[in-house]
Amino acid sequence: MASRTSLLAIILGSYLMIVLDVSIVINALPRIHHALGFSSTGLSWVQNAYTLAFGGLLLLGARAGDILGRRRMFVVGIALFTLASLAAGTAQSASWLLAARAVQGIGAAIAAPSTLALLMTSFPEGRERTRALSYYAAVAGGGGSVGLVLGGILTSWLSWRWGLFINVPIGIALVLAAPRVLPETERRTGHLDVAGAATSTLGMFALVYGIVRAGDFGWSDRFTLTSLAAGLVLLAAFVLNERRAEQPITPLRLFASRERVGAYVARVLFVGAMFGQFFFLTQYLQGVLGFSPIEAGVAFLPLTIVMFAMTQAIPSLVARFGNTRVLAGGVLVALVGMTWLSRVGIGTSYWTGIALPMVVLGVGAASAFAPLTSAGMAGVAAEDAGAASGLVNVAHQLGGSLGLGVLVTVFASALPANGLAHAISMSLTVGAGMLALALAVVLGVVARPRALHARVQNLRVGESLGIGAIDGLGDEVERPLFHLVEDARHVLADDAEAEQLDAA
């Protein structure tokens, strides 16, 4: 038990460090802008250089772990990430920082797939694995808000550089401890699928770059459209290559499960909404309410604390109600919280308009992330665990980039005529729409279709789940939510019956 505790600590510590780096610099961006002379447009690449390298190389990192050994690739990835963090913290120019951030993303892409694969192969299926997955999912979902808090504290008290330096001692400790604690997986004979790696990496890079660029230049920009088209062509070539490859980088059999495919799509939508919430609420807190960087970071504590506290309850909830029921309920509750947050305006009170809906959002996110992770790995053979882990992480990173690209475009179109507060409200409203789509995917794809024909009808949100926060938000918000709740209630009530029918 002690060895598994140490193993889980290493996995969670490393993944938290990787996830933190997406958000830890957000509150420091104004000071980085001044210190290194970034342009307003170029400043966005402090984030994009990391996320593009991370998302684009995840599949290659996952396959490398399968072939060369997951512990070995974990150590290599963390070591590279640590060295790049040191280089980024000592950056003396904008190009220096961006290059170091890209190398950080490469290291994260090498290490991250091995973390989930090692967790899945080290913990037996059942309550023990569910608990470990709930902690892992809490890191994935709550790490962004922890990064905002920690980044605000370090920026205000020390320097923006410490948001990067903090990785160095943690990374060294992980590199030293990993060979003693983590088991090495069996190395598989064969070779890397070079064509698959090239088309998937370049295709993902082009697609994500086009989405991110659209936030600055719009969806009609010629280079944006060219990048998106190139990404789609390359990804289509990747699929064709994987059908013929002897040892594909991503076996297409992973997409044979409706549950896994639905989990990947729902994760893209869910993470997109959550990442956009971090980005825009940070601007709202500092630009509208006048919070300092540290105050803005601390303002996310209601969300962070609730998400981590909920990890204790998730295994029991899954054991009692089933993965699909908890997932559907979690996405629905998150939708309630995001819809509530979207009502922010110039005179919104922090406690009633932000802190309380953050609590609701935290309950929903914590309840959704662990079942989403479990569904994304459901039924995967041990030899495909690394590839499936890579797809889960790709969905996470792609969701962040896609969501931010779409929401920034909405924000930019609303800002000139309506002001900052209204533009942020519009962006969060679209984020709520993403969660509504995620719920539809969960109900229609992840859940069993027969469960959607249950006999329970005419339910209200407050009566079905005990949440009254939706009432009073207006018919344009309540009406579509009531329909979604009916479908969710159908799944929660009849999922067990549907499983029995399928077995028969």
C-alpha positions as a printed NumPy array, in Angstrom:
array([[  0.   ,   0.   ,   0.   ],
       [  2.871,   2.339,   0.865],
       [  4.514,   1.753,  -2.505],
       [  1.255,   2.485,  -4.327],
       [  0.86 ,   5.654,  -2.274],
       [  4.348,   6.775,  -3.325],
       [  3.631,   5.823,  -6.928],
       [  0.385,   7.841,  -6.916],
       [  2.189,  10.801,  -5.32 ],
       [  4.789,  10.842,  -8.116],
       [  2.166,  10.529, -10.845],
       [ -0.043,  13.263,  -9.378],
       [  2.903,  15.556,  -8.578],
       [  4.266,  15.347, -12.093],
       [  0.889,  15.803, -13.767],
       [  0.043,  18.746, -11.509],
       [  3.322,  20.411, -12.503],
       [  2.51 ,  19.885, -16.183],
       [ -1.078,  21.153, -15.869],
       [ -0.049,  24.123, -13.72 ],
       [  2.201,  25.46 , -16.444],
       [ -0.799,  26.173, -18.646],
       [ -2.251,  28.697, -16.189],
       [  0.478,  29.719, -13.738],
       [  1.678,  32.557, -15.991],
       [ -1.778,  34.038, -16.716],
       [ -1.72 ,  36.474, -13.798],
       [  1.922,  37.305, -14.625],
       [  1.38 ,  38.215, -18.283],
       [  1.192,  42.016, -17.729],
       [  4.583,  41.969, -15.986],
       [  6.117,  39.621, -18.597],
       [  4.814,  42.041, -21.246],
       [  6.705,  44.932, -19.643],
       [  9.861,  42.987, -18.702],
       [ 10.587,  41.381, -22.084],
       [  8.98 ,  43.861, -24.474],
       [  6.266,  41.66 , -25.941],
       [  3.737,  43.157, -28.32 ],
       [  0.077,  42.8  , -27.345],
       [ -0.401,  40.08 , -29.954],
       [  2.902,  38.355, -29.269],
       [  2.125,  38.064, -25.565],
       [ -0.483,  35.384, -26.283],
       [  2.303,  33.082, -27.473],
       [  3.609,  32.726, -23.926],
       [  0.624,  30.398, -23.593],
       [  0.375,  29.147, -27.134],
       [  4.01 ,  28.043, -27.481],
       [  3.469,  25.651, -24.58 ],
       [  0.012,  24.344, -25.464],
       [  0.756,  23.872, -29.171],
       [  3.913,  21.84 , -28.525],
       [  2.161,  19.898, -25.78 ],
       [ -0.984,  19.091, -27.745],
       [  0.787,  18.473, -31.047],
       [  3.301,  15.913, -29.726],
       [  1.162,  14.008, -27.235],
       [  0.399,  11.092, -29.552],
       [  4.069,  10.66 , -30.39 ],
       [  4.927,  10.753, -26.693],
       [  2.311,   8.123, -25.936],
       [  3.591,   5.772, -28.628],
       [  7.191,   6.267, -27.545],
       [  6.213,   5.19 , -24.035],
       [  4.599,   2.021, -25.355],
       [  7.697,   1.051, -27.354],
       [ 10.587,   2.329, -25.232],
       [  9.117,   1.912, -21.748],
       [  6.796,   4.275, -19.899],
       [  9.008,   4.856, -16.865],
       [ 11.954,   5.683, -19.082],
       [  9.959,   8.176, -21.139],
       [  8.47 ,   9.653, -17.964],
       [ 11.955,  10.392, -16.617],
       [ 13.139,  11.807, -19.964],
       [ 10.074,  14.031, -20.273],
       [ 10.259,  15.392, -16.72 ],
       [ 14.008,  16.037, -17.035],
       [ 13.501,  17.977, -20.277],
       [ 10.58 ,  19.891, -18.754],
       [ 12.693,  20.82 , -15.708],
       [ 15.637,  22.091, -17.763],
       [ 13.279,  24.111, -19.988],
       [ 11.629,  25.622, -16.886],
       [ 15.03 ,  26.82 , -15.683],
       [ 15.75 ,  28.301, -19.125],
       [ 12.339,  30.02 , -19.238],
       [ 12.815,  31.519, -15.784],
       [ 16.146,  33.048, -16.797],
       [ 14.854,  34.351, -20.162],
       [ 16.258,  37.749, -21.204],
       [ 14.199,  38.219, -24.371],
       [ 10.822,  37.357, -25.805],
       [ 12.227,  34.819, -28.287],
       [ 14.227,  33.132, -25.506],
       [ 11.114,  32.71 , -23.364],
       [  9.   ,  31.397, -26.248],
       [ 11.632,  28.844, -27.257],
       [ 11.904,  27.611, -23.666],
       [  8.103,  27.403, -23.354],
       [  7.956,  25.281, -26.515],
       [ 10.58 ,  22.885, -25.099],
       [  8.537,  22.709, -21.893],
       [  5.605,  21.591, -24.038],
       [  7.73 ,  18.9  , -25.684],
       [  8.806,  17.571, -22.281],
       [  5.203,  17.578, -21.078],
       [  4.099,  15.702, -24.208],
       [  6.676,  12.992, -23.518],
       [  5.837,  12.607, -19.829],
       [  2.067,  13.168, -19.598],
       [  0.834,  10.07 , -21.486],
       [  2.969,   7.821, -19.28 ],
       [  1.388,   9.192, -16.101],
       [ -2.138,   7.943, -16.852],
       [ -0.879,   4.712, -18.459],
       [  1.218,   3.889, -15.367],
       [ -1.751,   4.647, -13.134],
       [ -4.056,   2.343, -15.123],
       [ -1.585,  -0.551, -15.111],
       [ -0.496,  -0.146, -11.463],
       [ -3.893,  -0.001,  -9.758],
       [ -6.304,  -2.944, -10.025],
       [ -9.711,  -2.331, -11.539],
       [-12.389,  -1.445,  -9.025],
       [-12.606,   0.94 ,  -6.094],
       [ -8.832,   1.417,  -5.805],
       [ -8.435,   2.447,  -9.443],
       [-11.535,   4.636,  -9.267],
       [-10.109,   6.505,  -6.289],
       [ -6.753,   6.974,  -8.035],
       [ -8.539,   8.204, -11.174],
       [-10.583,  10.652,  -9.114],
       [ -7.375,  12.215,  -7.766],
       [ -5.887,  12.288, -11.267],
       [ -9.028,  13.917, -12.649],
       [ -9.03 ,  16.472,  -9.817],
       [ -5.499,  17.46 , -10.823],
       [ -6.569,  17.719, -14.472],
       [ -9.625,  19.797, -13.631],
       [ -8.397,  21.811, -10.653],
       [ -4.772,  22.288, -11.651],
       [ -5.652,  25.282, -13.786],
       [ -7.246,  27.149, -10.896],
       [ -4.375,  26.194,  -8.579],
       [ -2.017,  27.683, -11.157],
       [ -3.957,  30.938, -11.13 ],
       [ -3.74 ,  31.181,  -7.336],
       [ -0.075,  30.195,  -7.145],
       [  0.878,  32.387, -10.101],
       [ -0.788,  35.413,  -8.523],
       [  1.   ,  34.843,  -5.214],
       [  4.448,  34.334,  -6.757],
       [  4.052,  37.288,  -9.117],
       [  2.966,  39.663,  -6.343],
       [  5.395,  38.524,  -3.651],
       [  8.501,  37.554,  -5.67 ],
       [  8.636,  37.759,  -9.472],
       [  6.925,  36.334, -12.528],
       [ 10.065,  34.202, -13.003],
       [  9.246,  32.145,  -9.911],
       [  6.188,  30.753, -11.613],
       [  8.709,  28.927, -13.815],
       [ 11.52 ,  28.401, -11.294],
       [  9.188,  26.518,  -8.953],
       [  9.243,  23.565, -11.355],
       [ 12.988,  23.049, -10.961],
       [ 13.239,  21.551,  -7.436],
       [ 10.03 ,  19.565,  -7.957],
       [ 11.295,  18.191, -11.282],
       [ 14.66 ,  17.171,  -9.795],
       [ 12.904,  15.333,  -6.951],
       [ 10.637,  13.496,  -9.415],
       [ 13.534,  12.459, -11.667],
       [ 15.427,  11.051,  -8.653],
       [ 12.422,   9.256,  -7.143],
       [ 10.817,   7.822, -10.29 ],
       [ 13.33 ,   4.975, -10.951],
       [ 12.898,   3.76 ,  -7.364],
       [  9.102,   3.837,  -7.235],
       [  7.602,   3.58 , -10.721],
       [  7.476,   0.134, -12.348],
       [  8.952,  -0.197, -15.811],
       [  6.606,  -1.522, -18.452],
       [  7.635,  -4.201, -20.885],
       [  9.368,  -2.793, -23.934],
       [  7.681,  -3.734, -27.187],
       [  9.644,  -4.645, -30.264],
       [  9.029,  -2.591, -33.348],
       [  9.543,   0.935, -34.533],
       [  7.901,   4.304, -34.285],
       [  5.284,   5.054, -36.914],
       [  7.193,   7.993, -38.42 ],
       [  4.578,   8.858, -41.024],
       [  1.814,   8.706, -38.429],
       [  3.849,  10.764, -35.975],
       [  4.6  ,  13.418, -38.602],
       [  1.043,  13.759, -39.945],
       [ -0.586,  13.698, -36.502],
       [  1.869,  16.169, -34.971],
       [  1.868,  18.601, -37.886],
       [ -1.878,  18.228, -38.366],
       [ -2.595,  18.908, -34.705],
       [ -0.169,  21.833, -34.706],
       [ -1.771,  23.375, -37.812],
       [ -5.306,  22.848, -36.519],
       [ -4.626,  24.27 , -33.058],
       [ -2.56 ,  27.122, -34.492],
       [ -5.417,  28.058, -36.813],
       [ -7.905,  28.015, -33.938],
       [ -5.665,  30.143, -31.724],
       [ -4.86 ,  32.56 , -34.553],
       [ -8.582,  33.035, -35.178],
       [ -8.822,  34.661, -31.772],
       [ -6.522,  37.464, -32.968],
       [ -7.341,  37.756, -36.673],
       [-10.822,  36.252, -37.029],
       [-12.126,  33.134, -38.723],
       [-12.104,  34.75 , -42.193],
       [ -8.366,  35.491, -42.115],
       [ -6.664,  33.815, -45.093],
       [ -3.797,  32.352, -43.068],
       [ -6.227,  31.089, -40.421],
       [ -8.281,  29.279, -43.052],
       [ -5.145,  27.9  , -44.724],
       [ -3.846,  26.596, -41.403],
       [ -7.176,  24.968, -40.52 ],
       [ -7.463,  23.39 , -43.971],
       [ -3.887,  22.091, -43.789],
       [ -4.586,  20.654, -40.352],
       [ -7.669,  18.795, -41.562],
       [ -5.848,  17.433, -44.635],
       [ -2.913,  16.241, -42.521],
       [ -5.202,  14.611, -39.971],
       [ -7.085,  12.86 , -42.794],
       [ -3.727,  11.612, -44.108],
       [ -2.947,  10.448, -40.577],
       [ -6.133,   8.358, -40.45 ],
       [ -5.362,   6.793, -43.84 ],
       [ -1.83 ,   6.015, -42.72 ],
       [ -3.028,   4.411, -39.492],
       [ -5.273,   2.068, -41.446],
       [ -2.256,   0.714, -43.333],
       [  0.543,   0.992, -40.775],
       [  1.866,  -2.258, -39.338],
       [  2.422,  -0.653, -35.934],
       [  0.245,   2.486, -35.905],
       [  0.992,   5.315, -33.501],
       [ -2.701,   5.352, -32.574],
       [ -4.574,   2.1  , -33.248],
       [ -7.896,   2.983, -34.853],
       [ -9.507,   0.217, -32.781],
       [ -9.494,   2.72 , -29.921],
       [-12.298,   4.553, -31.749],
       [-14.449,   1.422, -32.065],
       [-16.024,   2.077, -28.665],
       [-18.894,   4.556, -28.639],
       [-18.218,   5.231, -24.964],
       [-14.583,   6.218, -25.548],
       [-15.322,   8.389, -28.601],
       [-18.104,  10.173, -26.752],
       [-15.79 ,  10.713, -23.785],
       [-13.123,  12.303, -26.021],
       [-15.631,  14.662, -27.661],
       [-17.288,  15.585, -24.357],
       [-13.864,  16.258, -22.828],
       [-12.944,  18.657, -25.641],
       [-16.144,  20.63 , -25.041],
       [-15.939,  20.508, -21.241],
       [-12.29 ,  21.566, -21.001],
       [-12.859,  24.299, -23.599],
       [-15.539,  25.839, -21.415],
       [-13.457,  25.504, -18.231],
       [-10.287,  26.965, -19.775],
       [-12.25 ,  29.907, -21.176],
       [-13.755,  30.486, -17.727],
       [-10.269,  30.79 , -16.188],
       [ -9.079,  33.171, -18.906],
       [-12.068,  35.527, -18.894],
       [-12.8  ,  35.561, -15.179],
       [ -9.176,  36.558, -14.587],
       [ -9.733,  39.556, -16.867],
       [-13.061,  40.341, -15.201],
       [-11.608,  40.245, -11.692],
       [ -8.694,  42.526, -12.585],
       [-10.256,  44.678, -15.313],
       [-13.773,  45.196, -13.906],
       [-13.579,  44.579, -10.151],
       [-10.059,  45.997,  -9.828],
       [ -8.445,  43.007,  -8.098],
       [ -4.645,  42.746,  -7.876],
       [ -2.915,  39.627,  -9.347],
       [ -2.788,  37.915,  -5.955],
       [ -6.402,  38.841,  -5.166],
       [ -7.502,  37.511,  -8.553],
       [ -5.665,  34.262,  -7.902],
       [ -7.138,  33.831,  -4.421],
       [-10.592,  34.596,  -5.848],
       [-10.518,  31.175,  -7.561],
       [-10.164,  29.33 ,  -4.241],
       [-13.901,  28.439,  -3.978],
       [-13.607,  26.489,  -7.221],
       [-10.255,  24.9  ,  -6.31 ],
       [-11.173,  23.881,  -2.766],
       [-14.498,  22.349,  -3.787],
       [-12.942,  20.362,  -6.639],
       [-10.275,  18.806,  -4.45 ],
       [-12.702,  18.175,  -1.589],
       [-15.059,  16.356,  -3.948],
       [-12.382,  13.813,  -4.891],
       [-13.073,  11.991,  -1.628],
       [-16.706,  11.456,  -2.574],
       [-16.371,  10.528,  -6.272],
       [-15.38 ,   6.835,  -5.799],
       [-18.382,   6.242,  -3.529],
       [-20.711,   8.045,  -5.929],
       [-19.448,   6.007,  -8.897],
       [-19.729,   2.765,  -6.94 ],
       [-23.303,   3.576,  -5.94 ],
       [-24.737,   5.205,  -9.061],
       [-22.418,   4.099, -11.877],
       [-19.962,   6.017, -14.045],
       [-22.521,   7.278, -16.573],
       [-24.935,   8.606, -13.992],
       [-22.242,  10.521, -12.118],
       [-20.874,  11.876, -15.416],
       [-24.268,  13.1  , -16.634],
       [-25.082,  14.656, -13.276],
       [-21.651,  16.317, -13.058],
       [-21.889,  17.918, -16.499],
       [-25.402,  19.137, -15.711],
       [-24.336,  20.733, -12.409],
       [-21.338,  22.351, -14.159],
       [-23.751,  23.744, -16.744],
       [-25.787,  25.307, -13.931],
       [-22.655,  26.932, -12.473],
       [-21.386,  28.24 , -15.813],
       [-24.813,  29.653, -16.706],
       [-24.892,  31.442, -13.356],
       [-21.379,  32.832, -13.918],
       [-22.371,  34.101, -17.356],
       [-24.679,  36.685, -15.732],
       [-21.723,  38.823, -14.547],
       [-21.91 ,  42.555, -15.165],
       [-20.423,  45.833, -13.973],
       [-22.189,  45.745, -10.596],
       [-21.911,  42.015,  -9.87 ],
       [-21.023,  41.092,  -6.282],
       [-18.057,  38.727,  -5.983],
       [-19.689,  36.546,  -3.317],
       [-23.107,  36.051,  -4.908],
       [-22.207,  36.401,  -8.585],
       [-18.827,  34.657,  -8.726],
       [-17.907,  32.737,  -5.552],
       [-21.219,  30.843,  -5.199],
       [-21.476,  29.832,  -8.87 ],
       [-17.805,  28.769,  -8.655],
       [-18.798,  26.364,  -5.885],
       [-21.545,  24.899,  -8.081],
       [-19.16 ,  24.711, -11.04 ],
       [-16.52 ,  23.024,  -8.87 ],
       [-18.97 ,  20.332,  -7.732],
       [-19.954,  19.639, -11.327],
       [-16.41 ,  19.657, -12.716],
       [-15.087,  17.341, -10.   ],
       [-18.01 ,  14.976, -10.604],
       [-17.447,  14.956, -14.375],
       [-13.678,  14.753, -14.856],
       [-13.063,  11.372, -13.18 ],
       [-15.9  ,   9.597, -15.064],
       [-14.744,  11.276, -18.308],
       [-11.231,   9.927, -17.751],
       [-12.543,   6.482, -16.903],
       [-14.825,   6.437, -19.968],
       [-11.909,   7.512, -22.178],
       [ -9.9  ,   4.485, -20.983],
       [-12.81 ,   2.007, -20.799],
       [-12.074,  -1.449, -22.179],
       [ -8.559,  -0.569, -23.368],
       [ -6.081,  -3.452, -23.534],
       [ -2.842,  -3.091, -21.565],
       [ -0.777,  -2.741, -24.75 ],
       [ -2.942,   0.206, -25.878],
       [ -3.006,   2.011, -22.518],
       [ -0.341,   4.524, -23.565],
       [ -2.093,   5.394, -26.825],
       [ -5.47 ,   5.749, -25.089],
       [ -3.852,   7.908, -22.404],
       [ -2.403,  10.084, -25.153],
       [ -5.849,  10.552, -26.686],
       [ -7.308,  11.59 , -23.322],
       [ -4.569,  14.198, -22.953],
       [ -4.905,  15.336, -26.575],
       [ -8.63 ,  15.894, -25.998],
       [ -7.751,  17.913, -22.895],
       [ -5.208,  20.165, -24.646],
       [ -7.206,  20.491, -27.865],
       [-10.249,  21.409, -25.81 ],
       [ -8.348,  24.222, -24.103],
       [ -7.04 ,  25.656, -27.356],
       [-10.303,  25.189, -29.257],
       [-12.414,  26.656, -26.48 ],
       [-10.183,  29.679, -25.978],
       [ -9.979,  30.308, -29.726],
       [-13.765,  30.287, -30.126],
       [-14.43 ,  32.309, -26.969],
       [-11.783,  34.926, -27.745],
       [-13.434,  35.451, -31.127],
       [-16.791,  35.99 , -29.399],
       [-15.111,  38.333, -26.913],
       [-13.408,  40.377, -29.64 ],
       [-16.649,  40.812, -31.579],
       [-18.6  ,  41.958, -28.483],
       [-15.967,  44.185, -26.845],
       [-15.961,  47.356, -29.025],
       [-19.682,  48.071, -28.785],
       [-20.553,  46.698, -25.346],
       [-17.54 ,  47.041, -23.057],
       [-15.417,  44.588, -21.111],
       [-17.998,  43.247, -18.658],
       [-20.613,  42.504, -21.326],
       [-18.034,  40.913, -23.659],
       [-16.922,  38.593, -20.852],
       [-20.545,  37.731, -20.071],
       [-21.129,  36.843, -23.731],
       [-18.024,  34.642, -23.786],
       [-19.096,  32.778, -20.647],
       [-22.568,  32.305, -22.149],
       [-20.987,  30.563, -25.144],
       [-18.96 ,  28.53 , -22.649],
       [-22.245,  27.412, -21.085],
       [-23.347,  26.413, -24.586],
       [-20.26 ,  24.196, -24.868],
       [-21.247,  22.459, -21.638],
       [-24.777,  21.973, -22.982],
       [-23.28 ,  20.28 , -26.055],
       [-21.07 ,  18.156, -23.795],
       [-24.159,  17.024, -21.884],
       [-25.895,  16.155, -25.156],
       [-22.877,  14.03 , -26.179],
       [-22.865,  12.255, -22.814],
       [-26.578,  11.47 , -23.055],
       [-26.634,  10.535, -26.725],
       [-23.254,   8.843, -27.216],
       [-21.637,   7.791, -23.934],
       [-24.876,   6.694, -22.275],
       [-26.926,   3.85 , -23.693],
       [-29.588,   5.149, -26.095],
       [-32.31 ,   2.98 , -24.564],
       [-31.916,   4.879, -21.314],
       [-33.1  ,   8.022, -23.114],
       [-36.633,   6.563, -23.419],
       [-37.372,   6.432, -19.706],
       [-40.843,   7.022, -18.334],
       [-40.068,  10.004, -16.063],
       [-41.357,  13.287, -17.563],
       [-42.151,  16.916, -16.645],
       [-39.208,  17.41 , -14.274],
       [-37.744,  20.714, -13.137],
       [-34.069,  21.261, -12.329],
       [-34.636,  22.08 ,  -8.68 ],
       [-36.948,  19.094,  -8.157],
       [-34.786,  16.503,  -9.933],
       [-31.331,  17.365,  -8.58 ],
       [-32.135,  19.61 ,  -5.627],
       [-30.564,  22.7  ,  -7.181],
       [-32.572,  25.903,  -7.098],
       [-29.886,  28.164,  -8.518],
       [-31.316,  27.919, -12.055],
       [-34.695,  29.361, -11.107],
       [-35.042,  33.02 , -11.986],
       [-32.396,  33.082, -14.713],
       [-35.055,  33.63 , -17.367],
       [-36.995,  31.507, -19.82 ],
       [-34.278,  31.719, -22.47 ],
       [-31.944,  29.9  , -20.033],
       [-34.407,  27.715, -18.13 ],
       [-36.314,  26.178, -21.034],
       [-33.413,  24.408, -22.801],
       [-31.978,  23.342, -19.444],
       [-35.26 ,  21.699, -18.449],
       [-35.154,  19.543, -21.596],
       [-31.563,  18.553, -20.875],
       [-32.447,  17.68 , -17.28 ],
       [-35.256,  15.409, -18.473],
       [-32.75 ,  13.493, -20.606],
       [-30.245,  13.399, -17.736],
       [-32.891,  12.125, -15.345],
       [-33.827,   9.429, -17.857],
       [-30.218,   8.232, -17.884],
       [-29.885,   8.364, -14.104],
       [-33.15 ,   6.454, -13.593],
       [-32.908,   3.729, -16.239],
       [-29.224,   3.123, -16.956],
       [-29.245,  -0.131, -14.974],
       [-32.344,  -1.343, -16.838],
       [-30.674,  -0.59 , -20.176],
       [-27.604,  -2.614, -19.186],
       [-29.794,  -5.586, -18.33 ],
       [-31.554,  -5.331, -21.703],
       [-28.222,  -5.23 , -23.53 ],
       [-26.979,  -8.262, -21.604],
       [-30.124, -10.161, -22.548]])
